[in-house]
Amino acid sequence: MSFEAFGSLREPVRRAVYEHVAASAQPVSRNAVVEALGIGRTLAAFHLDKLVDSGLLETAYAPRSGGPGAGRPAKLYRRAATEYALALPPRDYRLLADVLSAAVQQAGAEPAAYAAAREQGEKLAGGELVESLTALGYEPAEDTDGTVRLRNCPFHAMAQAYPPLVCGLNLALIEGLVGDGGRVARLDPGPAGCCVTVTCKNNNH
């Protein structure tokens, strides 16, 4: 990721376009961006394509249903799956995380790591749950029944490299954050987002 790509988000309209697409749980169309932001179709297309070129957005296609152009695939946009970081001077925390994760697994120290994660979650608890999860980068979305699903895993790269360990750490951290109130955290892996879901206790059977 170049400085130019990050710098492009300084442009207010382009940043608004990116934030709208990134905040959506599903890929969005150009028309959806137009309606949400109140900008012209040409301007929306320009910024969407620039964001794709910079690697911040990805495209997908889905069949149109009804209306003009029915049957032709509609071009949709979603946040890029690639993870980017910018640090000056360069820092490589991922290397250290790899070393520590491998050491935990080799030593069989997962229970101690989970206990530490739960304790850290307890230290971070105290505010409104969704706000706390948002501050940690989980991008929570609350359903009408009180279920909180997490659209993002802040530790995605590590979760891919060490799935059992990192998913267990995620669960323990969020368990500590949830506490002993009316909600419970549980593993609920899906195709995207975090492997943990938070539900109301009366929703569990």
Wavefront OBJ file of the C-alpha trace (Angstrom):
o trace
v 0.000 0.000 0.000
v 1.555 3.304 -1.103
v 1.452 6.645 0.648
v -0.542 7.882 -2.343
v -3.349 5.382 -1.673
v -3.678 6.447 1.948
v -3.343 10.057 0.915
v -6.244 9.727 -1.498
v -8.588 9.349 1.465
v -7.874 12.962 2.372
v -10.285 13.912 -0.415
v -13.603 14.325 1.485
v -15.942 12.748 -1.070
v -13.654 9.796 -1.713
v -13.285 9.203 2.016
v -17.078 9.333 2.415
v -17.488 6.814 -0.415
v -14.950 4.480 1.160
v -16.494 4.761 4.625
v -19.967 4.021 3.250
v -18.824 0.896 1.416
v -16.630 -0.286 4.305
v -19.491 0.094 6.790
v -21.859 -2.081 4.751
v -22.203 -5.749 5.660
v -22.939 -6.554 1.997
v -21.366 -5.342 -1.268
v -22.987 -2.121 -2.458
v -23.799 -0.788 -5.898
v -22.896 2.557 -7.388
v -26.563 3.569 -7.142
v -26.539 2.809 -3.405
v -23.546 5.115 -2.981
v -25.282 7.817 -5.021
v -28.426 7.618 -2.886
v -26.570 7.458 0.410
v -24.213 10.352 -0.249
v -26.315 12.504 -2.566
v -23.675 12.724 -5.297
v -23.858 12.215 -9.048
v -23.453 8.804 -10.679
v -20.384 9.893 -12.640
v -18.677 11.259 -9.537
v -19.537 8.125 -7.549
v -18.153 5.881 -10.295
v -14.958 7.959 -10.468
v -14.237 7.645 -6.752
v -15.238 3.982 -6.581
v -12.903 3.090 -9.421
v -10.063 5.100 -7.857
v -10.559 3.219 -4.589
v -10.448 -0.088 -6.476
v -7.273 0.977 -8.283
v -5.642 1.858 -4.954
v -6.514 -1.539 -3.474
v -8.870 -0.189 -0.813
v -12.004 -1.649 -2.439
v -12.762 -4.812 -4.412
v -15.436 -5.468 -7.012
v -17.991 -8.241 -7.218
v -20.840 -8.991 -9.596
v -24.419 -10.093 -8.985
v -27.430 -10.607 -11.313
v -29.809 -7.677 -11.645
v -33.458 -8.327 -10.817
v -36.165 -6.306 -12.554
v -35.991 -2.890 -14.153
v -33.623 -1.715 -16.877
v -30.702 -4.012 -17.466
v -32.339 -7.008 -15.792
v -30.252 -10.128 -16.334
v -26.977 -8.282 -16.795
v -24.561 -8.566 -13.858
v -24.458 -5.535 -11.576
v -21.060 -4.270 -10.461
v -20.805 -4.138 -6.676
v -18.139 -2.833 -4.333
v -16.862 -4.072 -0.979
v -13.958 -3.332 1.316
v -10.776 -5.104 0.212
v -9.900 -8.220 2.179
v -6.203 -7.349 2.115
v -4.903 -5.931 5.367
v -2.839 -2.744 5.275
v -0.716 -0.987 7.866
v 1.443 2.099 7.722
v 4.109 2.793 10.335
v 6.929 5.319 10.457
v 9.562 4.149 11.130
v 8.759 0.584 10.024
v 7.592 -1.809 12.749
v 7.050 -5.557 12.400
v 4.688 -6.556 15.204
v 3.429 -9.451 13.088
v 6.847 -11.148 13.325
v 6.793 -10.896 17.112
v 3.193 -12.176 17.201
v 4.228 -15.157 15.064
v 7.085 -15.975 17.436
v 4.896 -15.716 20.535
v 2.018 -17.700 18.998
v 4.350 -20.510 17.951
v 5.905 -20.552 21.429
v 2.492 -20.764 23.125
v 1.498 -23.714 20.968
v 4.821 -25.505 21.364
v 4.740 -25.094 25.143
v 1.077 -26.077 25.427
v 0.436 -22.776 27.188
v -2.955 -22.052 25.617
v -4.848 -22.124 28.972
v -2.549 -19.441 30.397
v -2.919 -17.345 27.238
v -6.719 -17.622 27.377
v -6.718 -16.626 31.045
v -4.598 -13.575 30.247
v -6.927 -12.624 27.374
v -9.996 -12.968 29.611
v -8.337 -10.809 32.249
v -7.525 -8.175 29.646
v -11.157 -8.189 28.496
v -12.294 -7.638 32.085
v -9.965 -4.645 32.352
v -11.485 -3.156 29.206
v -15.083 -3.775 30.308
v -17.326 -1.214 31.927
v -18.792 0.710 29.012
v -21.553 -0.140 26.552
v -20.681 -3.463 24.881
v -21.105 -2.431 21.244
v -19.053 0.725 21.799
v -16.311 -1.290 23.500
v -16.212 -3.825 20.660
v -16.126 -1.000 18.107
v -13.178 0.610 19.880
v -11.304 -2.700 19.629
v -11.945 -2.935 15.863
v -14.526 -5.744 15.790
v -17.166 -3.756 13.831
v -20.175 -5.132 15.754
v -23.704 -5.223 14.337
v -26.598 -5.900 16.713
v -29.622 -7.900 15.497
v -33.158 -7.198 16.672
v -32.956 -10.116 19.112
v -29.864 -8.654 20.776
v -27.348 -10.927 19.028
v -24.110 -9.089 18.289
v -22.225 -10.284 15.217
v -18.693 -9.068 14.550
v -17.955 -8.069 10.962
v -14.205 -7.808 11.462
v -11.513 -9.766 13.250
v -8.829 -7.338 14.470
v -6.391 -10.272 14.468
v -7.353 -11.646 11.044
v -3.839 -12.376 9.774
v -2.908 -14.226 12.963
v -6.239 -16.074 12.998
v -5.430 -17.452 9.549
v -1.985 -18.617 10.669
v -3.026 -19.991 14.102
v -6.808 -20.525 13.960
v -7.438 -22.562 17.153
v -5.169 -20.387 19.292
v -6.338 -17.002 18.037
v -10.035 -17.910 17.935
v -9.686 -19.119 21.524
v -8.001 -15.848 22.475
v -10.763 -13.901 20.746
v -13.390 -15.827 22.671
v -11.632 -15.368 26.011
v -11.069 -11.639 25.421
v -14.731 -11.062 24.553
v -15.893 -13.258 27.447
v -13.978 -10.960 29.764
v -15.469 -7.927 28.050
v -19.038 -9.306 28.303
v -18.706 -10.302 31.950
v -21.436 -12.042 33.938
v -24.400 -9.994 32.713
v -27.234 -11.075 30.467
v -25.074 -11.936 27.460
v -22.744 -14.771 26.571
v -19.911 -15.018 24.016
v -19.601 -18.208 21.972
v -17.631 -19.501 19.023
v -19.689 -19.196 15.846
v -17.257 -19.217 12.898
v -18.542 -18.108 9.520
v -17.124 -17.275 6.092
v -16.239 -13.725 7.120
v -15.754 -11.594 10.207
v -14.825 -12.696 13.702
v -15.375 -16.264 14.898
v -17.195 -15.063 18.035
v -20.856 -14.087 18.399
v -22.398 -12.500 21.474
v -25.972 -13.560 22.285
v -28.496 -12.888 25.020
v -28.554 -15.729 27.517
v -32.258 -16.303 26.965
v -31.550 -16.858 23.249
v -29.347 -19.896 23.989
v -30.856 -23.339 24.190
l 1 2 3 4 5 6 7 8 9 10 11 12 13 14 15 16 17 18 19 20 21 22 23 24 25 26 27 28 29 30 31 32 33 34 35 36 37 38 39 40 41 42 43 44 45 46 47 48 49 50 51 52 53 54 55 56 57 58 59 60 61 62 63 64 65 66 67 68 69 70 71 72 73 74 75 76 77 78 79 80 81 82 83 84 85 86 87 88 89 90 91 92 93 94 95 96 97 98 99 100 101 102 103 104 105 106 107 108 109 110 111 112 113 114 115 116 117 118 119 120 121 122 123 124 125 126 127 128 129 130 131 132 133 134 135 136 137 138 139 140 141 142 143 144 145 146 147 148 149 150 151 152 153 154 155 156 157 158 159 160 161 162 163 164 165 166 167 168 169 170 171 172 173 174 175 176 177 178 179 180 181 182 183 184 185 186 187 188 189 190 191 192 193 194 195 196 197 198 199 200 201 202 203 204 205
